[in-house]
Amino acid sequence: KNEVEQSPQNLTAQEGEFITINCSYSVGISALHWLQQHPGGGIVSLFMLSSGKKKHGRLIATINIQEKHSSLHITASHPRDSAVYICAVLGNRSQGNLIFGKGTKLSVKP
Amino acid sequence: DTGVSQNPRHKITKRGQNVTFRCDPISEHNRLYWYRQTLGQGPEFLTYFQNEAQLEKSRLLSDRFSAERPKGSFSTLEIQRTEQGDSAMYLCASSQSRTGSNQPQHFGDGTRLSIL
């Protein structure tokens, strides 16, 4: 079993829909990252959080440390949101290397 | 801030050849990471440096792989005697370590390696 599990693996939505991507992890962590990867490979860091909730524009990330679960929400989705969204955790015994989920491929149709 | 730069963007080579990739981190970042990503999978950790010291290596980093960061700035990742299974995207990231706080990693666009 992977240490970081994401669901769903693939997600297709209509423009304007509210989207939720989930991430569960099995190790103790000091921080959790949500990353966005577009075709071609480049990765952009969206959020880094260790508790509570963060919001940036139409994106919201939440984490529940006790339940070892995080969610990424996209409100009013747009075709330009189409990308792979990756959850990655920094283990609390780690010196810095991230443990990644396999990613959720999101496609938003106009 | 010019971001993390990786070169080349794409590399195609025949099996058995040696390849070298370069990563230039954000200038003030003292930590540099290498990851490998195969198709349909999330990235996997290979190794990381703090300044010029290589502090951790994954078991994925076989003896054909070597990484250096000689002056604590740019880093190179060399793969000797490449194999088909080495085909992947090689990602570099950098961050600034601060005592008591986690800092986000900034990623380059990656080098895509294809072994013929």
Interface residues (C-beta under 8 A of the other chain):
Chain A: V4 S30 A31 H33 L35 G40 G41 G42 I43 V44 S45 M48 S50 I86 A88 L90 Q95 G96 N97 L98 I99 F100 G101 K102 G103
Chain B: R31 Y33 Y35 Q37 G40 Q41 G42 P43 E44 F45 Y48 Q50 L55 E56 S58 M89 L91 A93 S95 S97 N102 P104 Q105 H106 F107 G108 D109 G110 R112
